[in-house]
Amino acid sequence: MTVVNAAAEAPGRAWWLQIAAEAADDLATDAVTRDQAGKTPYGEIARLREAGLLTLLIPVEHGGGGAGWSTACAVVRKIAAADGAIGEVLGCHYLLSFSARFFGGAELAARLEKESAAGQWCWGGGLAAREPRLTFTPGRDGPVVNGRQGYATGVLVADRLAVRATHADTGEPLAVLIDTAHPGVVCGGDDGDTFGQRLAAGGSVEFDGVPVEDGAVLGPLSWDEDTLSPFSGLSAPTGRLVSAQICLGIAQGVLAEAREYTRAVHAPWPHTSPRDPYALTTYGELTVATFSAAALADQALEALDGGLARGEALTYDECAEITVLAAAAEAAAARAAHDATARALDVVGARSASSAYGFDRFWRNARTHTLYDPVAHRLHEVGDYFLNGEHPPFTLPF
């Protein structure tokens, strides 16, 4: 396991990207076989844990890697290029494990980060406003959570679940942390049986009188000026940019594998070669689209880093600008992933249909990921902001 000395300085970005590249190479070696088997990714998460990637965002003084969001997103992109589903589990983990900082404040975040680093927790669940709802009910012996969450990422491998639950008395939505070891938590319904992202360890979760421990309410999720601050609002664009990295990783992954196939086989179709004008033009178009989406995502990440650095001084207008930029980046990344995963198969040719190569997993993973939060919503938000100056609604992708 990679261990970071709490007394030392945080490793640099290049160091973490090298660690991520090694983990991605490891995942890529048997990606096709693992996708076809569709088993719960205990081993894959163990690889990330051993590499120190689960604690990457936790400050060094709390036992983590001390990296920022730009580095975390770059790591997610590398992992997603090798395995889109594992990239989604890792990206969701990063977002949810950071949720105490967004919604609960520094003191709560510090305590949970120390516990998470010490236990090497993998976080799963989801805070998006989707049906059916969970209920948070106060009681004489403490609050409990009941209900069913229709789909949540990483639940089959998570040590902790960050979930959205509605307060039974006030109707206020809350972010709540749940220990998956409690017998009232039953994970793994049929909702996880998807044609893509098979290794995202997702599914429905049943909560039957699950107690909420002291300090496990991460904070409110109501988007209004009396409840949720602009800094808390940055959780939405952060989630958008995590989603964008997953899409970009999948796009880059399929292009890299298609390129290697084209170079090695020298014949997408009979009597053609890697110098075929159609193949060159298609690769050129897909590369431009992916590079452009990546550049936009990097621009949005720079804006996000600036917003996070401003902390509680951030304004609602500034939060809206960052949110719109992240929405645009996610939309561009989703379209690049859709285009690359479909058209790369054209230049590979009929052999791309062979299950031995597993080219289809890229399309299935990209399509499944984007179905949960369609790009049309992001385009609507960007257009409304551009034309009318309307601030985007507070929505989380996970």
Salt bridges, closest charged atoms under 4 A:
ASP26 OD2 - ARG47 NH1 3.63
ASP30 OD1 - ARG34 NE 2.86
ASP30 OD2 - ARG47 NH2 3.45
ASP35 OD2 - ARG198 NH1 3.66
ASP35 OD2 - ARG364 NH2 2.60
GLU44 OE2 - ARG34 NH1 2.93
ASP83 OD2 - ARG34 NH1 2.80
GLU88 OE1 - HIS369 ND1 3.14
GLU113 OE1 - HIS62 ND1 2.89
GLU113 OE2 - ARG101 NE 2.56
GLU115 OE2 - ARG111 NH1 3.05
GLU131 OE2 - ARG133 NE 3.31
ASP159 OD2 - ARG49 NH2 3.26
ASP179 OD1 - ARG160 NH1 3.31
ASP191 OD1 - ARG148 NH2 2.73
GLU206 OE2 - ARG148 NE 3.47
GLU257 OE2 - ARG361 NH2 2.69
GLU260 OE2 - ARG259 NE 3.72
GLU260 OE2 - ARG263 NH1 3.32
GLU285 OE1 - ARG343 NH2 2.59
ASP298 OD1 - ARG77 NH2 3.32
ASP317 OD1 - HIS391 NE2 2.93
GLU318 OE1 - ARG310 NE 3.00
GLU330 OE1 - ARG240 NH1 3.31
ASP339 OD2 - ARG343 NH1 3.76
ASP360 OD2 - ARG364 NE 2.86
ASP373 OD2 - ARG240 NH1 2.38
ASP373 OD1 - ARG378 NH1 3.16
GLU381 OE2 - ARG378 NH2 2.71
